Amino acid sequence: MKLTRRGFGRVSIAAGLMSALGSTSVLAQNSQDNGLVRFIVPYSPGTGSDAIARSVGIMLGERLGRPVVVENRVGASTRIGTEAVVRAAPNGSTLLITTNTMVINRALYPKSNFDPIKDLTPITISGWTQMVLVANERAGIKSVDDLLRAARKAPGKINYGSPGIGTLHHLAMELLKIKTDVDLLHVPFNGSGPAVTGLLAGEISVMFLPLTFAVAQIKSGRIIPLAIGSEKRDAALPEVPTLRELGIPDMNVPAWYGIYGPAGMPPGLVDKLNAELRQILQSDETRKRLSHAGVEAADSTAEELRQLTIRDADRWALVVKAQGIQAE
């Protein structure tokens, strides 16, 4: 896989879609959308998915000569926005930019109205955000060994936080519990902001945080980095070991971002969109924009995203089942 590492808004554009996608393109057949391409983001403005949509949308619109609109459809743990894409016509006029929360939801909400694997068409991976395990400076935990010793000495007494049940922050820690056979107490908050506030205030001892978000707090000394949940160390914190280095395997737990369309999109259309999006994601301009938003730009074939979607869905389903996790 080729990877490059590291509400409602309108993005400007002009004309010429027929020349960009061919005179028989199904994109040109959808008159009810008035020629628009909609990027559905199931997160609020300012998030990684939103940053990708707005950064990529600018350049995709210029390439296609077609208006691109970003719609933030927030709610139900990304399911409202995702379902809007699932129900859309498979003509390329409606695209989803989301994270692997979508595949976690597949296990948490088995009675959902859609299946993200069966009811969406993968187009390309668009980015990554690494996760780092951190501790409050006053918790007396300076390393992963400290955390595991404290947890084994007092099972269920050391608490950890997350933005809510079923978030990647939550599932990553539950996977760590499985791998190390320790018992930690989960304290779910209502969103990332309250969770971080709780960590800084000492209400919780440890948690997983997106690396780029954590760096400023780490450099200020308010939180202590314990390990990176990735396959190799990160240039932003080169002195921090990976969990794999510390003898805890299979703990590569990044947030990844993918671009999807509705199921049933013609292969030629998928190929065309994939080619356009990959060129955009490989550009220096896009990499810089996304880096400022804490996202490492990436790109892939549609098949690579399909495989990643299935693999991650299976992985987190096992964690949900093993830990008896239930959605609120």
C-alpha positions in Angstrom: 0.0 0.0 0.0 1.4 3.4 -0.9 0.9 5.7 2.1 2.1 9.3 2.5 2.7 10.1 6.1 2.5 12.7 7.4 -22.4 23.1 9.4 -22.3 23.4 5.9 -19.8 24.9 3.6 -19.2 25.5 -0.1 -16.0 25.2 -1.9 -15.5 27.2 -5.1 -15.4 25.6 -8.6 -16.1 26.1 -12.3 -17.3 24.1 -15.4 -16.2 21.2 -17.5 -17.2 18.0 -15.8 -17.9 16.3 -19.1 -14.4 16.6 -20.2 -13.1 15.5 -16.8 -15.2 12.3 -16.5 -16.2 11.7 -20.1 -19.3 12.5 -22.0 -21.1 9.3 -20.8 -20.2 9.8 -17.2 -23.0 8.8 -14.8 -21.9 11.9 -12.7 -23.5 14.0 -15.5 -26.8 12.2 -15.4 -27.9 13.3 -11.9 -29.9 16.4 -12.7 -31.6 16.5 -9.3 -28.3 17.5 -7.6 -27.9 20.5 -10.0 -24.4 19.4 -10.9 -23.2 19.4 -7.3 -20.8 16.9 -5.7 -21.6 16.5 -2.0 -19.0 15.5 0.6 -20.9 14.2 3.6 -18.9 14.5 6.8 -20.5 12.8 9.8 -18.5 15.0 12.2 -18.5 18.6 13.2 -16.5 21.3 11.5 -12.8 21.4 12.6 -12.4 17.6 12.8 -10.0 15.6 10.7 -12.7 14.3 8.4 -13.9 17.9 7.9 -10.4 19.1 7.1 -10.0 16.4 4.5 -13.3 17.2 2.9 -12.6 20.9 2.6 -9.0 20.5 1.5 -9.7 17.8 -1.0 -12.9 19.4 -2.1 -11.2 22.6 -3.3 -8.9 20.7 -5.6 -11.4 18.1 -6.7 -13.9 20.7 -7.8 -11.2 22.4 -9.8 -10.3 19.2 -11.5 -13.9 18.2 -12.2 -15.2 21.6 -13.0 -18.1 21.0 -10.8 -19.4 22.6 -7.5 -18.4 20.7 -4.4 -20.3 21.2 -1.2 -19.3 19.9 2.2 -22.2 18.9 4.5 -21.6 18.2 8.2 -24.3 15.7 9.2 -23.5 15.0 12.8 -25.2 12.6 15.1 -25.8 9.0 16.2 -22.1 8.2 16.3 -21.6 9.0 12.6 -24.6 6.9 11.5 -26.8 9.8 10.4 -24.2 11.1 7.9 -23.2 7.6 6.8 -26.8 6.6 6.1 -27.3 9.7 3.9 -24.6 8.4 1.6 -25.8 4.8 1.7 -29.2 6.0 0.5 -27.8 8.3 -2.2 -27.7 7.4 -5.9 -24.5 5.6 -6.9 -23.4 8.2 -9.5 -20.6 9.9 -7.7 -22.6 12.9 -6.7 -22.5 12.0 -3.0 -19.3 10.9 -1.2 -18.6 10.1 2.4 -15.4 11.1 4.3 -15.3 9.2 7.6 -13.0 7.4 10.1 -12.8 3.8 11.4 -15.4 4.7 13.9 -17.7 3.6 11.2 -16.4 0.0 11.3 -16.5 0.0 15.1 -20.2 0.9 14.9 -20.8 -2.2 12.8 -20.2 -4.3 15.9 -21.8 -1.9 18.4 -25.0 -1.4 16.4 -25.8 -4.8 14.7 -29.4 -3.7 14.1 -28.4 -0.6 12.1 -30.3 0.2 8.9 -27.1 -0.4 6.9 -23.9 -2.3 6.8 -20.9 -0.1 6.1 -19.1 -3.0 4.3 -22.0 -4.1 2.1 -23.7 -0.7 1.5 -20.7 1.5 0.6 -18.2 1.6 -2.2 -14.6 2.2 -1.0 -12.7 4.8 -3.1 -9.4 5.6 -1.3 -7.7 6.0 2.1 -7.2 9.7 2.7 -5.3 10.0 6.0 -4.0 8.7 9.3 -3.7 10.1 12.8 -1.6 8.1 15.2 -2.7 7.5 18.8 -0.5 8.0 21.9 -1.0 6.5 25.4 -0.6 9.3 27.9 -0.9 9.8 31.7 -1.8 12.7 33.9 1.4 14.2 35.3 0.2 13.7 38.9 -0.9 10.1 38.5 2.6 8.7 39.4 2.7 6.8 36.1 5.8 7.5 34.1 5.9 4.4 31.8 3.8 1.6 30.5 5.4 -0.7 33.1 4.3 1.7 35.8 0.7 1.5 34.5 0.7 -2.3 34.4 2.2 -2.6 37.8 -0.3 -0.2 39.3 -3.2 -2.0 37.5 -2.1 -5.4 38.8 -1.6 -4.2 42.3 -5.1 -2.6 42.4 -7.4 -4.3 39.7 -10.2 -2.0 38.5 -8.9 1.0 40.5 -6.8 2.7 37.9 -9.2 4.6 35.6 -8.9 5.7 32.0 -11.0 8.1 30.0 -12.4 8.3 26.5 -14.7 10.6 24.5 -17.4 8.0 24.9 -18.3 4.3 24.6 -17.3 2.8 21.3 -14.8 5.5 20.3 -11.4 4.5 19.1 -9.9 5.8 22.3 -12.1 3.4 24.2 -11.5 0.4 22.0 -7.8 0.9 21.9 -7.5 0.8 25.7 -9.8 -2.3 25.8 -7.4 -3.9 23.3 -4.5 -3.0 25.6 -6.3 -4.6 28.5 -6.7 -7.8 26.6 -3.1 -7.8 25.4 -1.7 -7.2 29.0 -4.4 -9.0 31.0 -5.0 -6.0 33.3 -8.3 -4.5 34.7 -8.7 -0.8 34.2 -11.9 1.3 34.9 -13.4 3.0 31.9 -14.7 6.6 32.5 -16.6 7.7 29.3 -17.0 11.4 28.8 -19.4 13.2 26.4 -16.8 14.2 23.7 -13.1 14.7 23.3 -13.0 18.1 25.0 -14.5 17.0 28.3 -12.3 13.8 28.3 -9.1 15.9 27.9 -10.3 18.3 30.5 -10.8 15.4 32.9 -7.3 14.1 32.1 -5.7 17.4 32.8 -7.7 17.9 36.0 -6.6 14.4 37.3 -10.1 13.0 37.2 -8.7 10.2 35.1 -5.2 8.8 35.1 -4.5 7.7 31.5 -6.1 7.6 28.0 -5.3 7.3 24.3 -5.2 10.6 22.5 -4.5 11.6 18.8 -0.8 12.3 18.7 -1.0 15.7 17.1 -3.5 16.8 19.7 -1.4 15.5 22.5 1.9 17.0 21.5 1.3 20.5 22.9 0.1 19.1 26.2 3.1 16.8 26.4 5.6 19.6 25.7 3.9 21.7 28.4 4.5 18.9 30.8 0.9 18.5 31.7 0.6 15.0 30.4 3.3 12.3 30.1 3.6 10.1 27.0 3.9 6.4 27.7 3.9 4.8 24.3 2.8 5.3 20.7 0.1 3.0 19.3 1.8 2.6 15.9 4.3 0.3 14.2 7.2 2.7 14.5 8.1 5.7 16.4 6.8 9.1 15.3 9.0 12.0 14.4 6.9 14.4 16.5 7.9 12.4 19.7 11.0 10.4 18.7 11.9 9.5 22.2 8.6 7.8 22.9 8.6 4.0 22.3 5.9 2.1 20.5 3.9 -0.5 22.4 5.3 -3.1 20.1 8.9 -2.1 21.3 7.7 -2.6 24.9 6.7 -6.2 24.1 2.9 -5.6 23.5 2.3 -6.8 19.9 -0.6 -6.0 17.5 -1.2 -2.6 19.1 -1.1 -0.5 16.0 -4.3 1.5 16.6 -4.3 4.6 14.4 -7.4 6.6 13.4 -7.7 6.3 9.6 -9.8 8.2 7.2 -11.5 6.8 4.1 -13.5 8.2 1.2 -16.5 6.1 0.1 -19.5 6.3 -2.1 -22.8 4.4 -2.1 -22.8 0.7 -3.1 -23.2 0.0 -6.8 -21.0 2.7 -8.2 -19.7 1.7 -11.7 -16.1 0.5 -11.6 -15.0 3.1 -14.2 -16.4 5.9 -12.1 -14.6 4.5 -9.0 -11.3 4.3 -10.9 -11.7 7.9 -12.2 -12.5 9.3 -8.7 -9.7 7.2 -7.2 -7.2 8.6 -9.7 -8.2 12.2 -9.2 -8.3 11.9 -5.4 -4.9 10.2 -5.1 -3.2 12.9 -7.1 -4.8 15.5 -4.8 -3.8 13.6 -1.7 -0.2 13.2 -2.9 0.2 16.9 -3.5 2.4 19.0 -1.2 -0.4 21.5 -0.8 -2.8 18.9 0.5 -0.2 17.3 2.8 0.6 20.7 4.3 -3.1 21.6 4.8 -3.9 18.3 6.5 -0.8 18.3 8.6 -2.0 21.6 10.2 -5.2 19.7 11.0 -3.4 16.8 12.6 -3.9 14.4 9.8 -1.1 12.7 7.8 -2.2 12.5 4.2 -2.4 9.1 2.6 -3.8 7.5 -0.5 -4.5 3.9 -1.7 -6.3 1.9 -4.3 -10.0 1.2 -3.8 -9.2 -2.4 -3.1 -6.7 -1.5 -0.4 -9.4 0.6 1.4 -11.9 -2.3 1.1 -9.4 -4.7 2.7 -8.6 -2.2 5.5 -12.3 -1.7 6.1 -13.0 -5.4 6.5 -9.9 -6.1 8.5 -10.5 -3.3 11.0 -14.2 -4.2 11.3 -13.3 -7.8 12.2 -10.6 -6.7 14.6 -12.8 -4.3 16.6 -15.7 -6.7 16.5 -13.6 -9.2 18.4 -12.7 -6.6 21.0 -16.3 -5.5 21.4 -17.4 -9.1 21.9 -14.6 -10.1 24.2 -15.1 -7.1 26.5 -18.9 -7.2 26.4 -19.1 -3.6 25.2 -22.5 -2.3 24.5 -23.6 1.0 23.0 -25.3 3.5 25.2 
